[in-house]
Amino acid sequence: MDALSDIAGIDLAAHGTTSDEETIKDTAVAQPLIVAAGLIAAKALFDVELRSLPVVLAGHSVGEITAAALAGVLSDAEAMTFVRERANSMAAAAAAMPTGMSAVVGGDPAEVVAAIEAAGATAANVNGAGQIVAAGTLDQLKALAENPPAKARVIALKVAGAFHTSHMSPAVEALRTMAPSLHPNDPVVPLLSNFDGREVASGATAVESLIAQVSRPVRWDLCMETLQQRGVKGIIELAPAGTLAGLAKRGMPGVKTVAVKTPADLSSALELFAELEGEA
């Protein structure tokens, strides 16, 4: 954690243990902390190279950086350098105008997207399992909350900007500028893209996807579809965990899940992996 903190330029250990909610909500803090937590959790789980294991990797939004690093596309240092630039440039873009995100739970998906667009916002995360996240200005999100889709709830999220929308275009340009400093390798295990849920073909394609997803919608629903098509029987969600495991329980019936929220969950994750590997 100390080594990753040096690259991120912030004290990740302190933010992960003693910082208050408002501090962690800051995009410039949250994103490096999320990636660092995922990398460290993975290293605590597996003491062998992932290429020797029957796994498929996928990450939601900033988690796609963690997945890319675990797939061998980026080194840990490159992943932290990338997320530092991503976080700082997205924070700067978010500061240009008051924006945010709201989860829309329930309702007919087509009607939900139509209501989001009618409010002037964007369907930024299509998560499946009855959840779509809208992003836009605070006025647009207020209009959506006042005119919700039928049989749906609109829940404001504790994030600092309209991520995965055109509001983040300046951050995309900043990442394109730093991209030549990276030296991506091809994935050593299957790695899925947030863009269309398909397997990423090369390291260069993976980096391009990481850059482009900053201002385009996350299609986690398509990632879950691919996991099901590949016959995945279990999902281990790395720290900070809970959201994706919850989506899998609702959207991938029969698939077992473990959310690694605390060190105590590592043993449960290993037990699930051993159980499913024994069935293979």
C-alpha positions in Angstrom: 0.0 0.0 0.0 2.9 2.3 0.8 4.4 1.7 -2.7 1.1 2.3 -4.4 0.6 5.5 -2.3 3.9 6.9 -3.6 2.7 6.5 -7.2 -0.8 7.8 -6.5 0.6 10.8 -4.6 -1.8 10.4 -1.7 -1.8 8.4 1.6 -4.0 5.4 0.5 -3.6 3.6 3.9 -5.0 6.6 5.8 -7.8 7.2 3.3 -8.7 3.5 3.5 -8.9 3.4 7.3 -9.4 6.8 8.9 -10.6 9.3 6.3 -14.3 10.4 6.5 -16.9 9.8 3.9 -16.7 13.3 2.4 -13.0 12.9 1.9 -13.3 9.5 0.2 -16.1 10.8 -2.0 -13.5 13.0 -3.7 -12.9 11.5 -7.1 -9.1 12.1 -6.8 -9.1 9.9 -3.7 -11.8 7.3 -4.4 -10.4 6.1 -7.7 -6.8 5.3 -6.7 -8.1 3.8 -3.4 -10.5 1.5 -5.3 -7.8 0.2 -7.7 -5.3 -0.2 -4.9 -7.8 -2.1 -2.8 -8.6 -4.5 -5.6 -4.9 -5.2 -6.5 -4.0 -5.9 -2.9 -7.1 -8.1 -2.4 -6.1 -10.1 -5.4 -2.6 -10.6 -4.2 -3.9 -11.7 -0.8 -6.1 -14.3 -2.6 -3.8 -15.9 -5.2 -0.1 -16.8 -4.8 0.2 -18.0 -8.3 0.0 -16.3 -11.7 -3.6 -15.9 -12.8 -2.8 -17.3 -16.3 -2.6 -20.7 -14.6 -6.2 -20.4 -13.3 -9.6 -20.8 -15.0 -10.7 -17.2 -14.6 -12.3 -14.5 -16.7 -11.6 -10.9 -15.6 -14.0 -7.9 -15.8 -14.2 -4.6 -13.9 -16.9 -2.0 -13.7 -15.8 1.6 -14.6 -12.6 2.3 -12.6 -12.5 -1.4 -11.7 -11.7 -2.1 -15.4 -8.2 -0.7 -14.6 -7.8 -3.2 -11.8 -8.9 -6.0 -14.1 -6.5 -4.9 -16.8 -3.6 -4.9 -14.3 -4.5 -8.4 -13.1 -4.7 -9.6 -16.7 -1.1 -8.4 -17.2 -2.0 -5.6 -19.6 -0.6 -2.9 -17.2 1.9 -3.3 -14.4 0.7 -2.3 -11.0 2.8 0.9 -11.3 1.2 1.7 -14.6 -2.3 1.0 -13.3 -1.7 3.5 -10.5 -0.2 6.1 -12.8 -3.2 5.7 -15.1 -5.8 5.9 -12.3 -4.0 8.9 -10.8 -4.3 10.8 -14.1 -7.8 9.6 -14.7 -9.0 10.6 -11.2 -7.4 14.0 -11.3 -8.6 14.8 -14.8 -12.1 13.6 -14.1 -12.2 15.6 -10.8 -11.2 18.7 -12.8 -13.9 18.0 -15.4 -16.5 17.5 -12.7 -15.6 20.8 -11.1 -16.5 22.7 -14.3 -20.2 22.3 -13.6 -22.3 20.8 -10.8 -23.1 17.3 -12.0 -23.9 13.9 -10.5 -25.4 10.4 -10.9 -28.6 8.7 -9.8 -29.5 5.0 -9.9 -32.9 4.2 -11.4 -34.0 0.9 -9.9 -36.9 -1.1 -11.5 -39.2 -0.1 -14.3 -39.1 -1.2 -18.0 -35.5 -0.7 -19.3 -36.7 1.1 -22.5 -39.0 3.4 -20.5 -36.2 4.1 -18.0 -33.8 5.1 -20.8 -36.5 7.3 -22.4 -37.2 9.0 -19.1 -33.5 9.7 -18.5 -33.1 11.1 -22.0 -36.3 13.2 -21.6 -34.7 14.8 -18.6 -31.6 15.7 -20.6 -29.4 13.2 -18.8 -27.5 10.2 -20.0 -27.9 6.5 -19.2 -24.3 6.2 -18.1 -24.3 2.7 -16.5 -26.5 0.0 -17.9 -26.0 -2.5 -15.1 -28.6 -5.1 -15.8 -30.6 -6.7 -13.0 -33.1 -3.8 -13.1 -30.6 -1.0 -12.6 -29.6 1.8 -14.9 -27.6 4.8 -13.6 -28.4 8.3 -15.0 -25.8 11.0 -15.1 -26.0 14.7 -15.9 -26.4 18.1 -14.3 -28.0 18.4 -10.9 -31.0 20.1 -12.5 -31.4 17.2 -15.0 -31.2 14.7 -12.2 -33.8 16.7 -10.2 -36.1 16.7 -13.2 -35.7 12.9 -13.5 -36.5 12.4 -9.8 -39.6 14.5 -10.1 -40.8 12.6 -13.1 -39.6 9.0 -12.5 -40.3 6.2 -14.9 -43.3 4.0 -14.0 -42.6 1.4 -11.3 -39.1 2.8 -10.7 -37.2 4.5 -7.9 -34.6 7.2 -8.5 -31.8 7.2 -5.9 -29.1 9.9 -5.8 -25.6 8.5 -5.6 -22.7 9.8 -3.6 -20.4 10.6 -6.5 -18.8 13.9 -7.5 -19.6 14.1 -11.2 -21.5 12.9 -14.3 -19.0 10.1 -15.2 -19.2 8.2 -18.5 -20.8 11.1 -20.3 -19.7 13.9 -22.5 -19.0 16.0 -19.4 -15.8 13.9 -19.0 -14.4 14.7 -22.5 -11.5 16.8 -21.1 -10.4 13.8 -19.1 -10.3 11.6 -22.2 -7.9 14.0 -23.9 -5.7 14.1 -20.8 -5.5 10.3 -20.8 -4.7 10.2 -24.5 -1.8 12.5 -23.9 -0.3 10.2 -21.2 -1.0 6.9 -23.1 2.3 6.8 -25.0 4.1 6.4 -21.6 2.4 3.1 -21.1 3.7 -0.2 -22.4 0.7 -2.5 -22.5 0.9 -6.3 -22.9 -1.7 -8.6 -24.3 -4.0 -10.1 -21.7 -2.8 -13.4 -20.3 -6.4 -14.4 -19.3 -9.7 -13.4 -20.9 -10.5 -9.7 -20.1 -13.9 -8.2 -20.9 -14.6 -4.7 -22.1 -17.1 -2.3 -20.4 -18.0 -1.1 -23.9 -19.6 -4.2 -25.3 -18.9 -7.1 -22.9 -16.6 -8.8 -25.4 -13.1 -10.2 -24.8 -10.4 -7.6 -25.4 -8.1 -8.7 -28.2 -4.8 -6.9 -27.3 -3.1 -4.7 -24.8 -3.4 -1.7 -27.1 -7.1 -2.3 -27.4 -7.5 -2.6 -23.7 -5.8 0.7 -23.1 -7.9 2.4 -25.7 -11.0 1.0 -24.1 -9.9 2.3 -20.7 -9.5 5.7 -22.1 -12.7 5.8 -24.1 -14.9 4.5 -21.3 -14.4 7.7 -19.3 -16.9 9.4 -21.5 -19.0 6.6 -22.8 -21.6 4.4 -21.0 -20.6 1.3 -19.1 -22.4 -1.8 -20.3 -22.1 -4.1 -17.3 -25.2 -5.9 -18.4 -23.3 -7.1 -21.5 -20.4 -8.2 -19.3 -22.7 -10.3 -17.2 -24.2 -11.8 -20.4 -20.7 -12.8 -21.6 -19.9 -14.4 -18.3 -23.0 -16.5 -18.5 -22.3 -17.5 -22.1 -18.9 -18.6 -21.0 -20.4 -20.8 -18.3 -19.0 -18.9 -15.3 -20.2 -20.6 -12.2 -18.9 -18.2 -9.5 -17.9 -14.6 -9.1 -15.4 -13.2 -6.6 -15.8 -9.4 -6.3 -12.6 -7.8 -5.1 -12.6 -5.0 -2.5 -14.3 -2.6 -2.1 -17.1 -5.1 -2.9 -20.8 -5.7 -2.7 -22.4 -3.9 -5.6 -21.4 -6.3 -8.4 -22.1 -9.4 -6.4 -25.6 -8.0 -5.7 -26.1 -7.4 -9.4 -24.9 -11.0 -10.2 -27.3 -12.5 -7.6 -30.2 -10.8 -9.4 -29.0 -10.9 -13.0 -27.1 -14.3 -13.1 -29.3 -16.9 -11.4 -27.4 -19.9 -10.1 -24.0 -18.2 -10.1 -22.4 -18.2 -6.7 -20.8 -15.0 -5.4 -18.4 -13.8 -2.7 -17.9 -10.1 -2.0 -14.4 -9.5 -0.5 -15.3 -6.6 1.9 -12.9 -7.5 4.8 -9.9 -9.7 5.3 -12.2 -12.3 6.8 -13.9 -12.7 3.4 -10.7 -13.9 1.8 -11.1 -17.4 3.1 -14.7 -17.6 1.8 -13.5 -16.5 -1.6 -10.8 -19.2 -1.6 -13.3 -21.8 -0.5 -15.6 -20.8 -3.4 -12.8 -20.9 -5.9 -11.6 -24.4 -4.7 -15.2 -25.7 -4.8 -15.8 -24.5 -8.4 -12.4 -25.6 -9.6 -13.1 -29.0 -8.2 -16.3 -29.2 -10.2 -14.6 -28.2 -13.5 
